[in-house]
Amino acid sequence: MGERKILVKKEKKAYVKDLEREFVLSGFEKHYVETTKDYHTKYGVIKRKDLLRKPGSKLRVGNHEFIILDPVFLDHYKRIRRLAQIITLKDIGAIIANTGLTKDSVVLDAGSGSGALACFLGVLAKKVVTYDINEKSVKITCENVEALGLKNVFVKQGNIYEYKQVKEKNIDVFVLDVPEPWKAIRTAQKVLKIGGFLVVYLPNLNQVQRFVKALPEEFLLEKTVEVVEREWLVDEKRIRPKTKDHAHTGFLTFVRKLREEDKNRGVNKKKLG
Ligand SMILES: C[S@@+](CC[C@H](N)C(=O)[O-])C[C@H]1O[C@@H](n2cnc3c(N)ncnc32)[C@H](O)[C@@H]1O
């Protein structure tokens, strides 16, 4: 990803006594900057040698002040290439917390999409294997994995509904962000270790219900949750939610494998559609 720095400029405000109001003169800014050349801002140029100063250094450009920081994983992650919908940070947090994912966990993920979830889990887990049926998704995911320098994230093209195509075994956490996860239950039976977690991410409750109805007895349905994050505006004058409406992302359903599949009975074939 090359050498990068973060430049932060704090919000500038002024209180006008006569109007009894505070005005924002210039907003908060965060720049993700390459250090191989000078950086041009709308306030003027920052020289390359200044970008190389130590974290916490202040740089003046005209009347404006920037502070230099070294980027952390999250700064790089926020710059990854994106195809359509990527999983949100609030939902990633819930997946990690509710599966107790650690540095020893081996994770299977499908579909990769842009690889957002796979990459985030990749910095925490021992190993992540991610599948997508779509060639373009596989390509973008590979690019993102490489850009983030992740050596433990492996990208495969394949159909997660076809359990014979999926060779992984002894998986601790299996995350499904695909349109018809009930078709991947057979795959979950095959790949998960006993006690391993299956997490299903779905936008609609009717899909969640269909998935739950298709679950065979070898699985324990722990819970379905929706994570609602509400950002607040807090300053000297105001304390209120930042936005009126909360965008819905999806429902997370957490399931645990209790034992191996009952071979005599097979999967609930009737229920899988
Ligand atoms: C919403 S995206 C996943 C986003 C991803 N979780 C992320 O954070 O970037 C859904 C992906 O599932 C893939 N997909 C759909 N059906 C699939 C299947 N049967 N097997 C594997 N991938 C599939 C699609 O190609 C698409 O890229």
The ligand as a Gaussian input file, in Angstrom:
#p B3LYP/6-31G(d) Opt

LIG

0 1
 C      -23.566000      -8.643000      -0.237000
 S      -22.208000      -9.389000      -1.030000
 C      -21.174000      -9.833000       0.321000
 C      -20.432000      -8.640000       0.907000
 C      -19.305000      -9.049000       1.804000
 N      -19.760000      -9.673000       3.032000
 C      -18.424000      -7.848000       2.148000
 O      -18.317000      -7.512000       3.335000
 O      -17.840000      -7.223000       1.246000
 C      -22.867000     -10.939000      -1.536000
 C      -21.921000     -11.737000      -2.409000
 O      -22.363000     -13.088000      -2.428000
 C      -21.974000     -13.647000      -3.668000
 N      -22.752000     -14.871000      -3.867000
 C      -24.059000     -14.997000      -4.188000
 N      -24.406000     -16.300000      -4.262000
 C      -23.276000     -17.031000      -3.974000
 C      -22.987000     -18.421000      -3.879000
 N      -23.927000     -19.313000      -4.120000
 N      -21.740000     -18.802000      -3.552000
 C      -20.775000     -17.882000      -3.325000
 N      -20.991000     -16.547000      -3.407000
 C      -22.226000     -16.115000      -3.718000
 C      -22.262000     -12.520000      -4.666000
 O      -21.525000     -12.699000      -5.854000
 C      -21.844000     -11.277000      -3.860000
 O      -20.526000     -10.900000      -4.175000

